[in-house]
Amino acid sequence: MHKVVKINANTEVLVLQQLEKEIVSLELKIKLMQQLTTASGFFSFYFDKLKNHLSRKDCFLYVNDLYFELFGKQRYSSFENFKSCIHGTA
């Protein structure tokens, strides 16, 4: 059974604002997940983030770790595996 809690108008507005922020955050997360599910989307995200990292390997680790956080597994087993896929040798 749910407990009904009375709240004032100010609290209701704050709750609604927080919910709106959470919805926006989840929508962005869903969009990122949809992008990373494809190889081309993963590559595109990787190349977009390269400018923010000191090396290609650091950027790969960032994106692959992000993929792990979102999906519970790594997309690529190693940087070498990833590179071979980029160059079409996998």
N, C-alpha and C positions, 0 to 999 in steps of 0.2 A: 504494500500500500504506500502511495506517495504522500509525503507530508507537504501541506500547503503552507508557504511562508509568505506573509504579507510584506511588501516592500514599498518604499515611497517612490515617487516619480523620478527623483534624481538617481536613485539606485537603479531603477529600471533602465534609464537612459545609459548609465555606465555599463550595465550588463549587455545591453544591445550593441553598444559600441565595441565592447570586447568580443562579442560574437561575430560582428562584422569583420573585425581584424583577423580573427581565427579563420573565417571563411576565405578571406583573401589569401591568407597564408597557405591554406590547404589547396586552393585553386592553383597557386604558383607551384606548390609541391607536385600536384597532379600533372601539371604541364611539363615540369622537369622530368618526372618519371616517364611520361609518354615519349619525350625526346630521347631519353637514355635507353629505352627498350630496343631501339634499332641501332645497328652498327653505324649507319650514317649519322644518326642523331648523336651517338656517343662521340664519334670523330669530330663532328661539328662543334659540340660543346667543348671538347678537348682543345681544338684549335682556337676557339674563342677565348679560352682561359689561359693560353700559353703566355700572353703578355703579363700575366700576374704572377708568374713563377720564374725562378732562377734557371731552371733547366726543364727539358722535355720530360725527363723521368719524374721530376717533382710534380709537374702538372698531371702526368698520367696517374701517379699515386693519389693525388688529390681527387681526381675524377673517379678512379676505380674505388677509392674508399667511400666517396659519396654514393656511388652505386651500391656498395655493400650496405651502407646505412639505410638506404631506401628499400633494397630488395633482399637483404640477408645473405647475399652471395656476391662474389666478385664476377665482373663481366669477363675479365681477362686474367689468366693465371699469373702472368708476369709482363713486365715491360717489353721483353723480347717477343713474347707472343703477340702483344699489341702491335709492335712495330712490323712484324711479319704480316699482320692483317692489313695494315695501312699500305704496305708495299705489294700486297697481293701475292705473298709467297706462302700463305697458310693454307 
